[in-house]
Amino acid sequence: MKCRICSNQIDIFMSFGKMPIANAFLKEADFQDEYFFDLATAFCEKCLTVQLETQPDPKLMFHENYAFFSKTSKHMQLHFEKFAEWVNTNYLKNKDSFVVELGSNDGILLENFSKKGIEHLGVEPSANVAKVAKENGVNTEVAFFDSEVASNIVEKYRNADAILAANVMCHIPDLNEIGKASKILLKEDGVLIFEDPYLGDMVNKVSYDQIYDEHVFIFSALSVQNIFAASGFELIDLLPQETHGGSMRYVLCQRGVRKISESVINIIANEKKIGLNSKTTFDEFKINCELSKERIQAMLKELKKEGKKVVGYGATSKSTTILNYCKIGPDLIEFISDTTPIKQNKFTPGMHIPVKTYEEFIRYKPEIAVLFAWNHKKEIEIKEKEFIESGGKFISHLF
Ligand code: TYD
């Protein structure tokens, strides 16, 4: 295949087999027409990006029935509050600032600017989540961001001081276009700030479930530097984050305009040390994925033999990769509980495990819960003190 960023010829290092759309929770009547594609990842030795071989049409993923609402996690709400505060303190020095967020979802980040009376705009392609944002006073337009949309925003509003994105940039296949569009929208010293699941954490934890249809890229600092160089940006700061099981916040600005922090130098040096610039690292990662698969399959089969009550906790997007790659169905996991109403009383994509309410988790009193929302482990372990104290166990596919 050709690299999406630099057109270099690149090879697949890992195939996960046939996959459905990660967030396409469905009713039994729709099993027949379920959409599948080959989920495989490749590494570009030239621009150092890790990317999907094929990504389904974005319109199949981000639409008026998008099942992902950011505000389901209290911890994430707090994270975004702090994120907004940090942007305010560091980059929005005067009151007349203008902030634009790409993929603003239900407004979880922008509401913090809205509350402070800071001019803001969310650009969100999924109409249902955008509607929730607007109802909460977050100025939002339904669109996929590109150069045309950027020019329209400049015309209708003005140039922005900051463009923000959280768990969005890694969804976008044409990042060359995003670079161009960001340059159009930003002021000369404006900053492009985004955070996404971090490749270093994924390799280290073997959290291959970060790989699914929406995540067309899993970034490292090295790759982000190369991707945005084409539109004149350079990294000026890097801040590791605990969210989504290990993320990185990237701060970019037009080349030479702002000072580069020590953290950029240090993190890039570390990435070279741990081999995020080398194909061998990803060949090893593949072996570790296979070991993880064997381990969780054996664990669940054993629990079944012992007659244990096994359920899943959190019907995450990530769980779609685990379930379909490891061929785990309702014979091994009776149901998955999830707090998102739109997922409840449906079935998981591909393997068709029933998704039930959180109340059902409490009522059923399972002995084992596969923690698919492992990125919220701390929050969940506090919430489920009673389950743990009465002998319940959380398990996961992680090493
Ligand atoms: P998320 O962490 O965003 O993962 P992904 O990006 O892989 O979808 O989603 C968390 C999911 O887990 C979401 O569907 C809500 C659910 N959830 C619960 O059911 N209970 C909880 O206590 C938490 C924190 C999440």
Residues whose N, C-alpha, C, O or C-beta is under 5 A from the ligand:
A	BS01	TYD	T72 S73 G314 A315 T316 S317 K318 S337 D338 T339 T340 A373 N375 H376 I380
